[in-house]
């Protein structure tokens, strides 16, 4: 798995924690109840209260596969919500082959589908929420997403491609995307749900600006 870690990521998370806890800490590992895994300078995962956050270079199918298998082993229902600007037909098929039921997969923010991809979505009855629908009804659509995964375990994937290029740099971006504030607002609300199991952030460019944005998003999940 191609995973990377920014040197300042830990400091940003510590800042967020300190603002919310009023505690003085020297190391992020010292936060009570938090497990911070860093095998090397490019390995990053973060856990608290059984929630996991992963920062990866590009979409990683193994993370979803591990989540689905965990749920099935525990006799729980897995659901996957992916915020992405684009998703290929091959990737969609690969996700479904993991054992995830079609009705438990929701794609948010994707646009510019090919005719073949649209036919596949319709045939498989996969739920889609377009970016314009999301941005025009942010609060209402966030509620819809939360209702969709109610009573199920949730894997939340967020591609940097859904964010407008005016705010950050990422892969697969298009203009008129989401703002950073909108992303954090949605993740913050979903992060309060007890059934959230994992968050995956991917497609963000490797720079200090993007690092801080990702750290703030992870902070909404674990603190």
SERO-4910 file (N, C-alpha, C, O; in steps of 0.05 Angstrom, whole numbers):
BEGIN
 pado doro    nc1    nc2    nc3   cac1   cac2   cac3    cc1    cc2    cc3    oc1    oc2    oc3
  Unk    A     17    -24      0      0      0      0     18     25      0     36     27     16
  Unk    A     12     43    -18     29     67    -20     17     89     -1     -2    103     -8
  Unk    A     29     90     22     19    108     43     41    129     49     65    122     50
  Unk    A     33    154     54     53    174     60     46    190     85     22    193     92
  Unk    A     66    201     97     62    216    122     77    242    121    101    243    113
  Unk    A     65    264    128     78    291    127     90    296    155     77    291    175
  Unk    A    114    307    156    126    313    182    110    331    200    110    329    224
  Unk    A     95    350    188     80    369    204     52    360    211     38    373    226
  Unk    A     44    337    200     16    327    204     11    323    234    -10    331    244
  Unk    A     30    311    248     27    306    276     24    332    292      8    333    311
  Unk    A     39    353    285     37    379    299     10    392    295     -1    403    313
  Unk    A     -1    390    271    -28    401    265    -49    387    282    -67    400    293
  Unk    A    -47    360    282    -67    345    298    -64    353    328    -85    355    342
  Unk    A    -40    357    337    -36    364    365    -49    392    371    -61    396    392
  Unk    A    -46    410    352    -58    436    355    -88    434    358   -100    447    375
  Unk    A   -101    418    341   -130    414    342   -138    402    368   -157    411    381
  Unk    A   -123    382    377   -129    369    403   -127    388    426   -144    389    444
  Unk    A   -105    404    426   -101    423    448   -123    444    449   -131    452    471
  Unk    A   -133    453    426   -154    473    425   -180    461    437   -196    476    449
  Unk    A   -183    435    434   -208    423    443   -206    411    471   -227    407    485
  Unk    A   -182    407    481   -179    393    507   -167    411    528   -169    405    552
  Unk    A   -154    433    520   -140    450    539   -118    435    555   -111    444    577
  Unk    A   -108    414    543    -87    399    556    -60    405    543    -60    412    519
  Unk    A    -39    403    558    -13    408    547      2    381    542      5    365    561
  Unk    A      9    376    518     22    351    510     47    356    494     47    376    478
  Unk    A     66    340    496     90    343    480     89    325    455    100    333    434
  Unk    A     76    302    457     74    284    435     46    275    430     30    272    448
  Unk    A     39    272    405     12    263    398      6    235    409    -17    229    416
  Unk    A     28    219    412     24    192    424     15    194    453      5    174    463
  Unk    A     18    217    465     10    220    493    -19    225    497    -29    226    520
  Unk    A    -35    229    475    -63    234    478    -77    209    487    -74    187    475
  Unk    A    -93    211    508   -106    188    520   -125    174    500   -141    188    487
  Unk    A   -122    148    497   -140    133    480   -134    133    451   -149    123    434
  Unk    A   -111    145    443   -104    147    415    -80    129    409    -61    127    423
  Unk    A    -83    115    387    -61     98    377    -51    111    351    -67    114    332
  Unk    A    -26    118    349    -15    131    326      7    113    314     28    109    326
  Unk    A      2    102    291     20     83    278     37     97    257     26    109    238
  Unk    A     63     95    259     81    105    239    104     86    236    124     88    251
  Unk    A    102     68    216    123     48    212    148     62    202    170     53    209
  Unk    A    146     82    186    168     98    176    157    126    169    134    132    174
  Unk    A    174    143    158    165    170    152    144    173    131    133    194    126
  Unk    A    137    150    118    116    151     97     93    133    104     76    126     87
  Unk    A     90    125    129     68    107    138     51    122    158     62    130    179
  Unk    A     26    125    153      9    140    171    -18    127    175    -33    123    155
  Unk    A    -25    121    199    -52    113    206    -58    122    235    -39    125    250
  Unk    A    -83    126    241    -90    139    266   -116    127    277   -135    126    262
  Unk    A   -116    119    302   -140    106    313   -148    118    339   -131    126    356
  Unk    A   -174    120    343   -185    126    369   -214    117    371   -229    120    352
  Unk    A   -221    104    393   -248     94    397   -256     77    374   -279     78    364
  Unk    A   -238     60    364   -243     41    343   -247     54    315   -255     40    296
  Unk    A   -242     80    313   -244     93    287   -216     95    276   -196    101    290
  Unk    A   -213     90    250   -187     92    237   -187    113    216   -206    116    201
  Unk    A   -165    127    213   -161    147    192   -136    140    176   -115    135    188
  Unk    A   -138    140    150   -116    133    133   -111    154    112   -129    163     99
  Unk    A    -86    162    110    -77    181     89    -61    166     68    -40    156     75
  Unk    A    -71    164     44    -58    148     23    -55    164     -2    -70    183     -7
  Unk    A    -35    157    -18    -28    172    -42    -50    170    -63    -57    190    -76
  Unk    A    -62    147    -66    -84    143    -85   -103    122    -74    -97    108    -55
  Unk    A   -126    120    -86   -147    102    -77   -136     74    -72   -122     63    -89
  Unk    A   -142     63    -48   -132     37    -41   -154     17    -35   -169     20    -15
  Unk    A   -158     -2    -53   -179    -21    -51   -177    -39    -26   -197    -49    -15
  Unk    A   -152    -44    -18   -147    -62      5   -160    -51     31   -169    -67     48
  Unk    A   -161    -25     34   -173    -13     58   -203    -20     59   -214    -27     80
  Unk    A   -217    -17     36   -245    -24     35   -249    -54     39   -267    -63     53
  Unk    A   -231    -69     26   -233    -98     28   -231   -108     57   -246   -125     66
  Unk    A   -212    -97     71   -208   -104     99   -232    -96    116   -240   -111    134
  Unk    A   -243    -73    111   -267    -63    125   -291    -82    120   -304    -90    139
  Unk    A   -296    -88     95   -319   -106     88   -316   -133    102   -335   -143    113
  Unk    A   -292   -144    100   -287   -170    112   -291   -170    142   -302   -189    154
  Unk    A   -281   -148    155   -285   -145    184   -314   -145    192   -323   -159    210
  Unk    A   -330   -130    176   -359   -128    182   -372   -155    178   -388   -164    195
  Unk    A   -366   -169    156   -378   -195    151   -371   -215    172   -387   -232    180
  Unk    A   -346   -215    182   -337   -233    203   -352   -228    229   -358   -246    244
  Unk    A   -358   -202    234   -373   -194    258   -403   -194    255   -418   -186    273
  Unk    A   -412   -203    231   -440   -204    225   -453   -176    226   -476   -173    235
  Unk    A   -438   -157    216   -448   -129    214   -451   -122    184   -439   -135    167
  Unk    A   -467   -102    179   -473    -94    151   -454    -71    144   -455    -50    156
  Unk    A   -437    -75    124   -418    -54    115   -432    -35     95   -447    -44     79
  Unk    A   -425     -9     97   -434     10     77   -410     27     70   -392     32     87
  Unk    A   -409     36     46   -386     52     36   -397     77     22   -414     76      5
  Unk    A   -387    101     31   -393    126     19   -367    138      8   -348    142     23
  Unk    A   -366    143    -18   -342    154    -31   -348    182    -42   -365    185    -59
  Unk    A   -333    202    -33   -334    229    -45   -311    230    -65   -287    229    -58
  Unk    A   -318    231    -91   -297    231   -111   -307    246   -136   -331    247   -141
  Unk    A   -289    258   -151   -296    273   -175   -300    255   -198   -314    261   -217
  Unk    A   -287    232   -197   -289    212   -219   -285    184   -208   -269    181   -189
  Unk    A   -297    164   -220   -293    137   -211   -296    119   -236   -316    120   -249
  Unk    A   -277    102   -241   -277     86   -265   -295     61   -261   -301     53   -239
  Unk    A   -302     50   -284   -319     26   -284   -305      3   -272   -317    -13   -257
  Unk    A   -279      0   -277   -263    -22   -266   -262    -19   -235   -263    -40   -221
  Unk    A   -259      5   -225   -258      9   -196   -285      2   -183   -285    -11   -162
  Unk    A   -306     10   -196   -333      3   -186   -337    -27   -184   -346    -37   -164
  Unk    A   -330    -41   -205   -333    -70   -206   -316    -83   -184   -324   -102   -171
  Unk    A   -291    -73   -180   -273    -84   -160   -284    -81   -132   -282    -99   -116
  Unk    A   -297    -58   -127   -309    -53   -101   -332    -73    -95   -334    -84    -74
  Unk    A   -348    -77   -116   -371    -95   -112   -363   -124   -109   -376   -140    -96
  Unk    A   -340   -131   -121   -330   -158   -119   -320   -165    -91   -314   -188    -85
  Unk    A   -317   -145    -74   -308   -149    -47   -329   -162    -29   -323   -171     -7
  Unk    A   -354   -162    -39   -376   -173    -23   -395   -152    -12   -413   -158      3
  Unk    A   -390   -127    -20   -408   -105    -12   -433   -105    -29   -432   -107    -53
  Unk    A   -456   -104    -16   -481   -103    -30   -484    -77    -45   -477    -56    -34
  Unk    A   -496    -77    -68   -498    -54    -85   -514    -31    -71   -508     -8    -75
  Unk    A   -535    -39    -56   -551    -19    -43   -537     -5    -20   -547     14     -9
  Unk    A   -513    -15    -12   -498     -3     10   -474     12      0   -455     18     15
  Unk    A   -474     20    -26   -453     36    -37   -464     62    -47   -484     63    -62
  Unk    A   -452     85    -39   -462    111    -47   -438    127    -58   -418    130    -44
  Unk    A   -441    138    -82   -421    155    -94   -430    184    -94   -452    190   -103
  Unk    A   -413    202    -83   -421    230    -80   -401    248    -94   -377    245    -91
  Unk    A   -411    266   -111   -394    287   -123   -383    280   -150   -371    298   -163
  Unk    A   -386    255   -159   -374    248   -185   -390    260   -208   -414    264   -206
  Unk    A   -376    265   -230   -389    277   -254   -374    268   -279   -353    256   -278
  Unk    A   -386    276   -302   -374    269   -328   -371    239   -332   -350    230   -340
  Unk    A   -393    224   -328   -392    196   -333   -395    190   -362   -407    205   -377
  Unk    A   -383    168   -371   -387    158   -398   -415    144   -399   -426    138   -379
  Unk    A   -424    140   -423   -450    127   -427   -449     98   -415   -468     89   -403
  Unk    A   -426     85   -419   -423     58   -408   -424     58   -378   -436     40   -366
  Unk    A   -412     77   -366   -412     79   -336   -440     85   -326   -448     72   -306
  Unk    A   -454    103   -339   -482    109   -330   -500     84   -333   -517     79   -316
  Unk    A   -497     70   -354   -512     45   -358   -507     25   -336   -525     11   -326
  Unk    A   -481     23   -328   -473      5   -307   -486     13   -280   -497     -4   -266
  Unk    A   -485     39   -274   -497     48   -249   -527     43   -248   -538     34   -228
  Unk    A   -540     48   -271   -569     43   -272   -576     14   -270   -594      6   -256
  Unk    A   -560     -3   -284   -565    -32   -283   -561    -43   -256   -577    -60   -246
  Unk    A   -539    -35   -242   -533    -45   -216   -548    -30   -193   -546    -38   -170
  Unk    A   -562     -9   -201   -578      7   -181   -560     18   -159   -567     18   -136
  Unk    A   -537     29   -168   -518     42   -149   -527     71   -145   -533     85   -164
  Unk    A   -527     79   -120   -537    106   -114   -516    127   -120   -492    124   -114
  Unk    A   -524    149   -133   -507    171   -140   -519    197   -130   -543    202   -132
  Unk    A   -501    215   -120   -509    242   -113   -490    261   -128   -466    261   -122
  Unk    A   -500    276   -147   -482    294   -162   -472    317   -146   -483    324   -126
  Unk    A   -450    329   -156   -437    350   -141   -455    375   -139   -457    387   -118
  Unk    A   -469    382   -161   -487    405   -160   -509    401   -140   -517    420   -126
  Unk    A   -520    377   -139   -541    370   -119   -531    374    -91   -544    385    -74
  Unk    A   -506    364    -86   -494    366    -60   -490    396    -52   -497    403    -30
  Unk    A   -478    411    -70   -471    439    -63   -496    457    -60   -496    476    -44
  Unk    A   -517    450    -74   -542    466    -72   -558    460    -48   -576    475    -39
  Unk    A   -553    436    -36   -569    428    -12   -551    414      8   -555    391     15
  Unk    A   -530    428     16   -509    415     32   -519    402     58   -513    379     64
  Unk    A   -535    417     73   -545    406     99   -564    383     94   -563    362    108
  Unk    A   -582    386     74   -602    365     69   -588    340     58   -596    317     66
  Unk    A   -569    343     40   -555    320     29   -538    306     50   -535    281     50
  Unk    A   -526    321     68   -511    309     90   -529    292    107   -521    270    116
  Unk    A   -553    301    113   -573    285    127   -580    260    112   -582    238    124
  Unk    A   -583    262     86   -589    239     69   -567    218     71   -572    194     72
  Unk    A   -542    228     70   -519    209     72   -519    195     99   -513    171    101
  Unk    A   -525    210    120   -525    198    147   -548    178    150   -545    157    163
  Unk    A   -570    184    137   -593    165    138   -586    140    122   -594    118    129
  Unk    A   -571    143    100   -563    121     83   -547    100     98   -551     76     95
  Unk    A   -529    109    116   -512     90    130   -521     84    158   -507     71    173
  Unk    A   -545     94    166   -555     89    193   -560     59    197   -571     45    180
  Unk    A   -550     49    219   -554     21    226   -533      3    212   -535    -22    215
  Unk    A   -514     14    198   -493     -1    184   -466     10    193   -464     32    203
  Unk    A   -446     -6    190   -418      3    194   -411     20    169   -419     14    147
  Unk    A   -395     41    174   -389     60    152   -360     63    146   -343     67    164
  Unk    A   -353     61    120   -327     68    110   -331     93     93   -346     93     74
  Unk    A   -317    115    100   -319    140     86   -293    146     71   -272    149     83
  Unk    A   -295    149     45   -273    156     28   -275    184     17   -297    191      7
  Unk    A   -254    199     19   -255    227      9   -231    233     -9   -208    233      1
  Unk    A   -236    237    -34   -215    244    -53   -211    274    -54   -230    289    -53
  Unk    A   -186    282    -55   -180    311    -58   -191    322    -84   -194    347    -86
  Unk    A   -198    305   -102   -209    314   -128   -236    328   -126   -244    342   -145
  Unk    A   -251    324   -104   -277    337   -102   -274    366    -93   -293    382    -94
  Unk    A   -250    374    -84   -245    401    -74   -238    419    -98   -222    411   -115
  Unk    A   -248    443    -98   -243    461   -120   -213    469   -120   -201    473    -99
  Unk    A   -201    471   -144   -172    477   -147   -165    504   -134   -141    509   -129
  Unk    A   -185    521   -129   -179    547   -117   -169    544    -88   -157    562    -77
  Unk    A   -175    521    -76   -169    517    -48   -144    500    -43   -127    507    -26
  Unk    A   -142    478    -57   -119    460    -54   -112    448    -81   -126    452   -101
  Unk    A    -90    433    -82    -82    419   -106    -86    389   -101    -79    378    -80
  Unk    A    -98    376   -121   -103    347   -118   -105    335   -146   -107    349   -166
  Unk    A   -107    308   -147   -110    294   -172   -140    294   -180   -157    296   -163
  Unk    A   -145    293   -206   -172    290   -217   -190    312   -208   -214    308   -204
  Unk    A   -180    337   -206   -196    360   -198   -210    373   -222   -201    371   -245
  Unk    A   -233    385   -216   -247    401   -235   -256    427   -221   -259    427   -197
  Unk    A   -261    448   -237   -270    473   -225   -298    470   -214   -312    451   -222
  Unk    A   -306    488   -198   -333    488   -185   -336    464   -167   -358    452   -165
  Unk    A   -314    457   -153   -316    435   -133   -324    446   -106   -333    468   -103
  Unk    A   -320    429    -86   -327    437    -58   -305    455    -47   -282    455    -56
  Unk    A   -313    471    -27   -293    486    -12   -282    469     11   -295    449     18
  Unk    A   -259    476     22   -248    462     45   -268    463     68   -272    443     82
  Unk    A   -280    485     72   -299    488     94   -323    469     91   -332    457    111
  Unk    A   -332    466     67   -355    448     62   -347    419     67   -362    403     79
  Unk    A   -322    411     59   -312    384     65   -311    379     95   -320    358    104
  Unk    A   -299    398    109   -296    394    138   -323    393    152   -327    378    171
  Unk    A   -342    410    142   -369    410    154   -382    383    151   -394    373    170
  Unk    A   -381    371    127   -393    345    123   -380    323    140   -393    307    153
  Unk    A   -353    323    139   -338    302    154   -343    305    184   -345    285    198
  Unk    A   -345    330    193   -350    335    222   -376    322    231   -378    310    252
  Unk    A   -397    325    215   -423    314    222   -423    284    220   -434    271    238
  Unk    A   -412    273    199   -411    244    196   -393    232    217   -398    210    227
  Unk    A   -372    247    225   -353    237    244   -364    232    272   -353    217    288
  Unk    A   -387    245    277   -400    242    303   -416    216    305   -425    208    327
  Unk    A   -420    203    282   -436    179    282   -419    156    294   -396    152    287
  Unk    A   -432    141    312   -418    119    325   -411     96    307   -393     80    313
  Unk    A   -425     95    284   -420     72    266   -398     77    246   -392     60    229
  Unk    A   -385    101    247   -363    106    229   -339     89    237   -329     91    259
  Unk    A   -330     73    218   -307     55    224   -281     66    213   -261     66    228
  Unk    A   -281     76    188   -256     84    176   -260    108    158   -281    112    146
  Unk    A   -239    125    156   -238    147    138   -212    144    121   -191    139    131
  Unk    A   -216    146     95   -193    145     76   -191    171     61   -210    180     48
  Unk    A   -168    185     63   -163    209     47   -142    202     26   -122    190     32
  Unk    A   -148    209      1   -130    202    -21   -131    223    -43   -149    240    -44
  Unk    A   -112    222    -61   -109    240    -84   -101    269    -77   -102    286    -94
  Unk    A    -93    274    -52    -84    301    -44    -55    303    -53    -39    284    -50
  Unk    A    -47    327    -62    -19    331    -69     -2    333    -43    -13    339    -22
  Unk    A     24    328    -45     41    328    -22     54    355    -18     76    360    -27
  Unk    A     40    373     -4     51    399      3     40    407     30     21    395     40
  Unk    A     52    428     42     45    436     69     16    445     70      2    440     90
  Unk    A      6    459     49    -21    469     49    -41    445     50    -60    446     66
  Unk    A    -37    425     33    -54    402     33    -52    386     58    -72    374     68
  Unk    A    -28    385     69    -23    371     94    -41    382    117    -53    367    132
  Unk    A    -43    408    119    -59    420    140    -88    415    136   -103    410    155
  Unk    A    -97    415    111   -125    409    105   -132    381    114   -152    376    127
  Unk    A   -115    362    106   -120    334    113   -120    330    143   -136    315    154
  Unk    A   -101    343    157    -99    341    186   -125    351    199   -135    339    219
  Unk    A   -136    373    189   -161    384    200   -184    364    196   -201    361    214
  Unk    A   -185    351    173   -206    332    168   -203    308    186   -223    299    197
  Unk    A   -179    297    189   -174    275    207   -182    283    236   -193    267    251
  Unk    A   -175    307    243   -182    317    270   -211    316    276   -219    312    299
  Unk    A   -228    321    255   -257    320    259   -267    292    265   -288    288    278
  Unk    A   -252    272    256   -260    245    260   -251    234    288   -267    221    301
  Unk    A   -227    240    296   -216    227    319   -218    243    345   -214    232    367
  Unk    A   -224    269    343   -226    285    368   -254    295    372   -259    309    392
***
